[in-house]
Structure formats: structure tokens, C-alpha cells
């Protein structure tokens, strides 16, 4: 039988995992290319031979998604596998139409083909969209498990934007490890909060190798915490699956891929941000959960906000910096920084767009709906330099930083500034501790 020629349509994450788990050692398929989208400057690379396995001694080229039709025809492709996340259904099927019109089949792999079984219990945290509060929920889960005396090893959904060979398996146990692994701002935003709380966190490219390393971590491991990302479903078979929803974007939980998958897989669903959302929107999300996953336990939660220097906000003209992906493909129009600016009495929220330069200006062109917020984009040194220049250029009194990391540690912020922190606070019962109780008892015997 002739090999089936495949293109994996991706964005440097799920695409590599799908290849590693389903295609890498499968002689029925010939993966002739990856395509790349969503993340800047990740095309025109190669998935290296050292990661691609014996069937691919020359590695696999990575092209821009815009080349998809020409690649299908040039390489006589039989099938294109959609392998990235946080996109609306009409986008997915529009891409499917492009693939079909070029002559190839269009498909998506499910968790049966791609989930890996761990030797340790797994708690997985995901979300129906980027920016729901998944990270703060993961931190709350880690806090509860550690409070029960368990050694928690976190594994983060992939963000391999650099040297793929060097990023095969990454372990972060100290802040210095972030520089050691040349992390982008986006990576630091996810890893640093775990490190600050005393957790070891792994990430990288080869998620079976990562899992085995985590299970045998030198500091010990009682439970794996899958810290999901980009509304993707887990790479590992979970013992407990928690999905976070966002009533600021009602209806998205049933109209974005693969967010609805994470909702349907959930043992428990957190309705976050109910302290700042409209009642009608909260009710709409609750009805969606009841419609597609009525057996799930529902947890009500607030995203509580604190500011380390309120005087930098009150009466001031402020520039608000928010988590980048939440504003870009997450499509959020409001984040913790905007909420804090309003609550603590900012005189004005400054529009950064007239002051944006370089890659930051390009980001506003690609995502024109961002509005009066500055996304903390930092996928490389050029973007980080442009972010710093944009902050310097902006005519404001002070800067409100609502990123999960200490942004002032990685770029120089010459203006007065304050950090915004946000944590998950469950309201009533059931809460996250209730969800984890039986698993903790099982682990502790």
C-alpha cells in the first residue's frame, strides 16, 4: 500500500505532539510538511531529524500556512491534519474548504490517538478559550495538592518557539532556568508563577519524554499537573479534568475549537470571573454546561485582583499592559489590568497604538480589535525591544502591568509602574478542594 502523504497544519505545539504520538513511527504515512500560524516568526524552520525519528532522516520542513494550497499540489498531498487551537468553528471549516478545494482530505485527531498514559495520577486543567483564568486555576490546584503534602510536578502545554532540539525536554526549578532556556515573555508568564510557588515545571517538544522525566524527577513526584494552554485538550490521560469558562465571552464555549472538546471532557467546570461579568452571561455559560456536560461538577469563582502600588493608578493617565495571547487570538477586550485601572481610579487609560513600533505595531495591524491595551508580546528579542520602545514612547504618567511575570525583570520600564496580581477565589461549594478530595485520599492511601 502506498504511503498516505500528510501535511500537519499547526502553530508549534499540538502539531508536533500529534506527529510524535501518531505519525512519527507509522510507516503508513509520510508527513511531508508542517505549516505554521498564530505565532510570529516560527515558519521557515525544520522539525529536526533528531526529533522526527528514523523515518525522517532529513527532518520535516515547516512552511507558512499561506502556502498550504501550493504545498498540497506540489507535494501531491492526500490529507491535511488540523493541529492547533483557540479558533472559531467557521475558521476551522474555512481552512477545511481551502484544503478540500486543493484536492486533499481534511481531518483532526482525537484524544484516543494522542493522549499518553502516565504512571502517576494526572490532574489536567484546561479552558474553553485563552484568557479564561486557566493559569490561576492551575495555581490553585497546585496549592491544594501541595497543602495535602503531595509533591506536584507541573507540565505546561508546549510553546517551542526557539531551537527545537534544545527544547526537547525542559525543566524549570529556579528563576535562573528561564534565562538558561532562553525563554520568551510568553513562556515566562506560564513558568514563573509555578517556580515562585516552589513547583518544578516541565515543557518542551517531546511530551512522552517530558512525562517520563517528570515522573522520575529528582525532587520526587506524587502527581502530575497538566497546565493546559490555548484551549487545547490534554496530552495526557487525566484522572481529574477541570475546564475553565469565561462569562465575559458567553457562547464561545460552544463555538471555538477545541474549547468545546475540553468542556465535554471535563469532570468539573469552573465558571470564572463572576465578580465582573453580567448575570445574563453567567447564566448563558451555565446553560451551555448543562446542555453538553450535565454530569460535570460546576464551581463558581471570582478572579480576585490586587495591586502592589495603588498610588500609581489613582488620578493618573495610565498605560495598561496585559497578557499578549489573551488579547490577540484570545480576543479579549478587557483584562485584569483594565479592571484594576478602573477600580483604583485611573484618570485616563491611554491608547498605545499611536506610539507602537516595529513588531508591536504589526501586532495591532493583525489584531485591530485589541483597543486601548498593550499586549505583552515577547516571542523574541526583537519583539521585546519593540515592547520596551513602545512603553518608552507612550505619553502616560504610569504603567499598569497585568502580566503573570515581573515584566520589569526582563525589560527596562523607566516610567512609574505597578503590578496587578489575580488569583482564583471559589465562591461557596463545591470548590476545587472538593473536586480533588477523592484523588488526594487515593494517592495518600
Secondary structure, 3 states (H helix, E strand, C coil): CCCEEEEEEECCCHHHHHHHHHHCCCCCEEEEEEEECCCCCCCCEEECHHHHCCCCCCCEEEEEHHHHHHHHHHCCCCEEEECCCCEEHHHHHHHHHHHHHCCCEEECCCHHHHCECCCCEEEEEEECCCCCCHHHHHHHHHHHHHHCCCCEEEEECCCCCCCCCCCCEEEECCCHHHHHCCCCHHHHHHHHHHHHCCCEEEEECCHHHHHHHHHCCCCCCCEEEEECCCCCCCCECCCEEEEEEEHHHCCHHHCEECHHHHHHHCCEEEEECCCCCCHHHHHHHHHHHHHHCCCCEEEEEEEEEEECCHHHCCCCEEEEEEEHHHHCCCCCCCCHHHHHHHHCCCCEECCCHHHCCHHHHHHHHHCCCCCCCEEECCCCHHHHHHHHHHHHHCCCCEEEEECCCCHHHCCCCCCEEEEEEEEEEECCCCCHHHHHHHHHHHHHC
